[in-house]
Amino acid sequence: MFKQNPHYGVADRQQSALTWRFDMNKVVKFGGSSLASAEQFKKVETIIRADRERRFVVPSAPGKRSSDDTKVTDMLYACYELAEKGQDFTGQLQAIKNRYLEIISGLSLDLSLEEEFQTIEQNFRNKAGADYAASRGEYLNGIIMAQYLGFEFVDAAEVIRFKEDGEYDPELTNKLMRARLSTVESAVVPGFYGAYEDGTVKTFSRGGSDITGSIVARAIKANVYENWTDVSGFLIADPRIIYKPEGIETITYRELRELAYMGASVLHEDAIFPVRSEGIPINIRNTNAPNDNGTWIVESTCQKSKYVITGIAGKRGFCAVNIEKEMMNSEIGFGRKVLQAFEENGISFEHVPSGIDTMTVFVHQDEFMHKEQKVVSGIHRLADPDAIDIEADLALIAVVGRGMKSTRGTAGRIFSALAHANVNVKMIDQGSSELNIIIGVANADFETAIKAIYDIFVLAQL
C-alpha cells in the first residue's frame, strides 16, 4: 500500500487536483427512462459513485414510469398550451409538481422546488414560450440530481448559446462551457436546452440531451462520453423484425451515420459531431444492466467485427424513376439535366444507379407522388429521353460494415440469400468505400429480405 509523502504540500495538492480535474473525467448522460422515478435515481447514483471519473452529469427530464405513463416534457407542453390559450393550467402544473415531489420524497431529500414552480407559473402566464416550458423538465431534474449527488448545478442557459437566427453556436458555447466547468470538480448540466444572448431559452430540435452531453464532453476534453439509456447498446437489426438480434460491440462514426440515415434508431448526428471532432469515444450503456459493456462508438478501430457486417437498416416508401436514352453515356451533362428536373420541384434523391443507356433515380414516394407529372415533363424538356417509367412501393436496405472491405464475395452472398428467400432485387448500389451496400426491393419483401441477410451473415456464423 502506498504511503503519503510527508513533503506533499499545498502546491502539490493543487497541482494534483488540477491534473485530476482535466485528465480523469467522463461525461455521463442519463435518458428520461433512467430518471423516471426515485428508484431509477438511486440506480443512477450507484453508477456514478462506482467510478470517480464520472464527474459531469447530464440529466434528461423524467420519462415514463410505465407504458401508459406520460413523459414530463409532454406534460409541460400540454400545460403551456393551456396557458398560451389563456385557460386555467394550475391543475396540470400541480400534476407536474407532484411528479417531482414524488422523486424528492423517495430520495429523502431536504429540497423544496416551490420557488421554482412559482417562477414557472409566472413565466407561463407571461407567455415565455414553448421552448422555455419544455426545458423546465431537465432544469428541475438537474436541480434534484445536483442536490442528491452533492455536485454543483450549472444551468445550461448560462453556458450553451444560440445565435440570433436560432442556430446553435458551437464555438462560443465551447468557450463558455470550458471556462465554467474548469472551476468545478463535479457538476450537473441539464440537457436539451440553452439560451440566446439575451437569456431567452431555446431548445435543441432533436436529441437534445444527447447533444448537451456531447457538448460537455468536448468542452472538458473527456476521456469517454457515456450515454446511459434503457438498452444495452445498439443491435445489428431491428428487434421488431429479427427476434433477439445480436448486439453491436464497436461501431465507427461512419458506420453509425450510414445506419442512422437508413432509419436505424440511433444517436442523432448533431449529438455525435462535437465529440467526433475531438476523437472522444461514446459508450452506450444500460442503466438497468450497468455491467453490460454496451456499444462503443469510435472514430476508427483495428478491432475486427464479430461478423462481416456491423448492422442492417432500411426504410420503406420509395419509388424509382427509370430514364432510358440510347447512347446516354456519351451525352455530356445528361445526368445533371435529369436531376435538375427534381431540383426544380424541390425533390431530393436517395440513389442514382445507372447503366449505358439507363439511369434510375430513387426518391421518397410521399414527396414525389404529388409532383410526378411535373418532374416527368421537366425531364422530357431538359434531357429529351427515349422513355420514362416509374415503379412505386419500393424499400431500400443498407448493409453496413467495415469488415466488408476485406471480405470477398459479400455482394454475392447477399444475392444468394435473397434469391433463396424468393426476393427480387430491384437495385444494388455499393459506394467506393465498400462500407455499405444498398439494396432495393419491393415493400412487400422488406422484412423477408432483412431476415435473409441477417441469417446469412449472423445466424450462419453462430
Residue, then its C-alpha position, 0 to 999 in steps of 0.5 A: m500500500f502506498k504511503q503519503n509523502p510527508h513533503y506533499g504540500v499545498a502546491d502539490r495538492q493543487q497541482s494534483a487536483l488540477t491534473w485530476r480535474f482535466d485528465m480523469n473525467k467522463v461525461v455521463k448522460f442519463g435518458g428520461s427512462s433512467l430518471a423516471s422515478a426515485e428508484q431509477f435515481k438511486k440506480v443512477e447514483t450507484i453508477i456514478r459513485a462506482d467510478r470517480e471519473r464520472r464527474f459531469v452529469v447530464p440529466s434528461a427530464p423524467g420519462k415514463r414510469s410505465s407504458d401508459d405513463t406520460k413523459v414530463t416534457d409532454m406534460l409541460y407542453a400540454c400545460y403551456e398550451l393551456a396557458e398560451k390559450g389563456q385557460d386555467f393550467t394550475g391543475q396540470l402544473q400541480a400534476i407536474k409538481n407532484r411528479y417531482l415531489e414524488i422523486i424528492s420524497g423517495l430520495s429523502l431529500d431536504l429540497s423544496l422546488e416551490e420557488e421554482f414552480q412559482t417562477i414557472e407559473q409566472n413565466f407561463r402566464n407571461k407567455a415565455g414560450a414553448d421552448y422555455a416550458a419544455s426545458r423546465g423538465e431537465y432544469l428541475n431534474g438537474i436541480i434534484m440530481a445536483q442536490y442528491l449527488g452533492f455536485e454543483f448545478v450549472d444551468a445550461a442557459e448560462v453556458i450553451r448559446f444560440k445565435e440570433d437566427g436560432e442556430y446553435d453556436p458551437e464555438l462560443t458555447n465551447k468557450l463558455m462551457r470550458a471556462r465554467l466547468s474548469t472551476v468545478e470538480s463535479a457538476v450537473v448540466p441539464g440537457f436539451y436546452g440553452a439560451y440566446e444572448d439575451g437569456t431567452v431559452k431555446t431548445f435543441s430540435r432533436g436529441g437534445s440531451d444527447i447533444t448537451g452531453s456531447i457538448v460537455a464532453r468536448a468542452i472538458k476534453a473527456n476521456v469517454y462520453e457515456n450515454w446511459t439509456d434503457v438498452s444495452g447498446f445498439l443491435i445489428a437489426d431491428p428487434r421488431i423484425i429479427y427476434k433477439p438480434e445480436g448486439i453491436e460491440t464497436i461501431t465507427y462514426r461512419e458506420l453509425r451515420e450510414l445506419a442512422y440515415m437508413g432509419a436505424s434508431v440511433l444517436h442523432e448526428d448533431a449529438i455525435f459531431p462535437v465529440r467526433s471532432e475531438g476523437i472522444p469515444i461514446n459508450i452506450r450503456n444500460t442503466n438497468a444492466p450497468n455491467d453490460n459493456g454496451t456499444w462503443i462508438v469510435e472514430s476508427t478501430c483495428q478491432k475486427s467485427k464479430y461478423v462481416i457486417t456491423g448492422i442492417a437498416g432500411k426504410r420503406g416508401f420509395c419509388a424509382v424513376n427509370i430514364e432510358k436514352e440510347m447512347m446516354n453515356s456519351e451525352i455530356g451533362f445528361g445526368r445533371k439535366v435529369l436531376q435538375a428536373f427534381e431540383e426544380n420541384g424541390i425533390s431530393f434523391e436517395h440513389v442514382p444507379s445507372g447503366i449505358d443507356t439507363m439511369t434510375v433515380f430513387v426518391h421518397q414516394d410521399e414527396f414525389m407522388h404529388k409532383e410526378q407529372k411535373v418532374v416527368s415533363g421537366i425531364h422530357r424538356l431538359a434531357d429529351p429521353d427515349a422513355i420514362d417509367i416509374e415503379a412505386d412501393l419500393a424499400l431500400i436496405a443498407v448493409v453496413g460494415r467495415g469488415m466488408k472491405s476485406t471480405r470477398g464475395t459479400a455482394g454475392r452472398i447477399f444475392s444468394a440469400l435473397a434469391h433463396a428467400n424468393v426476393n427480387v432485387k430491384m437495385i444494388d448500389q455499393g459506394s467506393s468505400e465498400l462500407n455499405i451496400i444498398i439494396g432495393v426491393a419491393n415493400a412487400d419483401f422488406e422484412t423477408a429480405i432483412k431476415a435473409i441477410y441477417d441469417i446469412f451473415v449472423l445466424a450462419q456464423l453462430 
